[in-house]
Amino acid sequence: MTTFYYKSILYLIIILLMYSCEDIIDVDLPDADASLVVDAWISDEAKDQTITLSLSQNYFNADFVNKVTDAVVTVKHDDGQTYDFNHTTDGKYVYDAATNGAISRMGSQFTLSVVWNGNSYEAATIQNNVPAVDSIGFELREGEIFGPDGIYAQFFARDFAGNGDAYWIKTSKNGVFRNGPREMNIAFDAAFDAGSGIDGITFISPIRELINPIDEDFTPIPWLEEETIRVEIHSISVDAFQFMEIARDQMLNGDNGIFAIPLANTRSNIINTSTGVRALGFFNVASVSSLEKVVEL
């Protein structure tokens, strides 16, 4: 009885100390000048390629983001061919690849140019090769530990031999791209990061299975028969991989509790040619492979 009594008192003290450590802190962040934000993830697909321009805003600003509608946006291949991106609406600059030809020069350099408000911004990237999506398989699983019973999918593709290949695997469900931060599926060679030492093999199982939808609690959502799944592999540069890795960590930072990392802008490859100051956002030209299937057992 005595031991139980003292344990109860100890637990009570711990709980009181935990609550007593909670203080409300009002953070007064200084205003910052707006920076140009460039969303320039384009590909070799024969469809509209879109680059979006906007302005950054202060952290606690809940207003709509200001769009940049009066810039001159071009992408140039190192052989001199230029692709003009024309403003349509809401800060979106579009190149009609279906009519004018795909932006595709495997292994070559492309340069983005944005001229706006008396400033010129540039970024360069190499279009890398991409492996084919060999297949998508389905399996009925019962008694799962980390998810409900149901149909789960995985894709199969093999990384190229040679270190330094990076990929963004995108999944669409019934025509809708699953773009939540928990579903951001990026790979370095065939694994999660450059330090794995894995190369030239089939993508590891966790990457193959991250094509299954995930809810806010990191719980996988089974597929239903007759639903449609589309898997795309986009080649990205090593710098783009690092950008997305940091961006994902920042977006999921709230799940880390006391272990959350300080908020910071991810490093851009878009530079003001006059001042050397980096804009926000990133420029990448991807090669894309894809496969679409109807879910069935």
Backbone hydrogen bonds, N-H to C=O, Kabsch-Sander energy under -0.5 kcal/mol:
donor,donor_aa,acceptor,acceptor_aa,energy
5,Y,1,M,-2.3
6,Y,2,T,-2.5
7,K,3,T,-2.3
8,S,4,F,-2.2
9,I,5,Y,-2.2
10,L,6,Y,-2.3
11,Y,7,K,-2.5
12,L,8,S,-2.1
13,I,9,I,-2.2
14,I,10,L,-2.3
15,I,11,Y,-2.3
16,L,12,L,-2.3
17,L,13,I,-2.5
18,M,14,I,-2.2
19,Y,15,I,-2.2
20,S,16,L,-2.2
21,C,17,L,-1.0
21,C,18,M,-0.5
22,E,19,Y,-1.3
23,D,21,C,-0.7
25,I,23,D,-0.6
26,D,24,I,-0.5
27,V,25,I,-0.7
28,D,26,D,-0.6
29,L,27,V,-0.9
37,V,54,S,-3.0
38,V,280,L,-3.0
39,D,37,V,-0.6
39,D,52,T,-2.8
40,A,38,V,-0.9
40,A,282,F,-2.1
42,I,40,A,-0.9
42,I,284,N,-2.4
44,D,286,A,-1.6
47,K,45,E,-1.9
49,Q,95,Y,-2.7
51,I,93,Y,-2.8
52,T,39,D,-2.1
53,L,91,G,-2.5
54,S,37,V,-2.0
55,L,66,N,-2.2
56,S,35,S,-2.5
61,N,58,N,-1.8
62,A,60,F,-0.6
68,V,53,L,-1.8
69,T,67,K,-0.6
72,V,115,V,-2.2
73,V,71,A,-0.5
73,V,85,F,-0.7
74,T,113,S,-2.3
75,V,83,Y,-2.4
76,K,111,T,-2.7
77,H,81,Q,-3.0
78,D,109,Q,-1.6
80,G,77,H,-2.4
83,Y,75,V,-3.3
84,D,82,T,-0.5
85,F,73,V,-2.4
86,N,84,D,-0.6
86,N,94,V,-2.3
88,T,92,K,-2.8
92,K,89,T,-1.5
93,Y,51,I,-2.9
93,Y,91,G,-0.5
94,V,86,N,-2.9
94,V,92,K,-0.5
95,Y,49,Q,-2.6
97,A,47,K,-0.5
97,A,95,Y,-1.4
100,N,96,D,-2.6
101,G,97,A,-1.5
103,I,43,S,-0.5
104,S,102,A,-1.2
107,G,127,Q,-3.3
108,S,105,R,-2.4
110,F,125,T,-3.0
111,T,76,K,-2.7
112,L,123,A,-3.2
113,S,74,T,-2.9
114,V,121,Y,-2.5
115,V,72,V,-2.4
116,W,114,V,-0.6
116,W,119,N,-2.7
119,N,116,W,-2.1
121,Y,114,V,-2.9
122,E,271,I,-2.4
123,A,112,L,-1.5
125,T,110,F,-2.3
127,Q,108,S,-2.3
128,N,126,I,-0.8
134,D,132,A,-1.0
134,D,156,F,-1.9
135,S,156,F,-1.2
137,G,154,Q,-3.0
139,E,152,Y,-2.2
141,R,139,E,-0.6
141,R,150,G,-2.9
150,G,141,R,-2.3
151,I,223,W,-0.9
152,Y,139,E,-2.7
154,Q,137,G,-1.8
155,F,208,R,-1.2
156,F,135,S,-2.5
159,D,201,I,-2.5
166,A,236,I,-0.7
167,Y,187,A,-2.6
168,W,234,H,-2.6
169,I,185,N,-3.2
170,K,168,W,-0.6
170,K,232,E,-2.7
172,S,230,R,-2.4
173,K,176,V,-2.9
174,N,172,S,-0.5
174,N,228,T,-3.1
176,V,173,K,-1.6
177,F,175,G,-0.5
178,R,171,T,-3.0
179,N,177,F,-1.1
183,E,180,G,-1.6
184,M,181,P,-1.1
185,N,169,I,-0.6
185,N,183,E,-0.8
186,I,184,M,-0.8
187,A,167,Y,-2.3
188,F,191,A,-2.2
189,D,165,D,-4.2
189,D,187,A,-0.6
190,A,198,I,-0.6
191,A,188,F,-2.1
196,S,193,D,-1.4
197,G,194,A,-0.6
200,G,160,F,-0.8
203,F,157,A,-2.2
204,I,190,A,-2.4
207,I,204,I,-0.7
208,R,204,I,-2.2
209,E,205,S,-2.4
210,L,206,P,-0.6
210,L,207,I,-0.7
211,I,208,R,-0.6
212,N,209,E,-1.6
215,D,219,T,-2.4
218,F,215,D,-1.8
221,I,213,P,-2.9
223,W,151,I,-3.0
226,E,295,V,-2.7
227,E,224,L,-1.9
229,I,293,K,-2.8
230,R,172,S,-2.0
231,V,291,L,-2.8
232,E,170,K,-2.7
233,I,289,S,-2.7
234,H,168,W,-2.6
234,H,232,E,-0.5
235,S,287,S,-2.3
236,I,166,A,-2.2
241,F,237,S,-2.3
242,Q,238,V,-2.2
243,F,239,D,-2.2
244,M,240,A,-2.6
245,E,241,F,-2.4
246,I,242,Q,-2.1
247,A,243,F,-2.5
248,R,244,M,-2.7
249,D,245,E,-1.9
250,Q,246,I,-2.4
251,M,247,A,-2.4
252,L,248,R,-1.9
253,N,250,Q,-1.2
255,D,252,L,-1.8
256,N,253,N,-1.8
257,G,254,G,-0.6
259,F,256,N,-2.3
260,A,257,G,-1.6
271,I,122,E,-2.8
271,I,269,N,-0.6
272,N,277,V,-2.9
273,T,120,S,-2.7
273,T,271,I,-0.6
276,G,272,N,-2.6
279,A,270,I,-2.5
280,L,36,L,-2.9
282,F,38,V,-1.4
284,N,40,A,-2.4
286,A,42,I,-2.4
286,A,284,N,-0.6
289,S,233,I,-1.9
291,L,231,V,-2.0
293,K,229,I,-2.7
295,V,227,E,-3.5
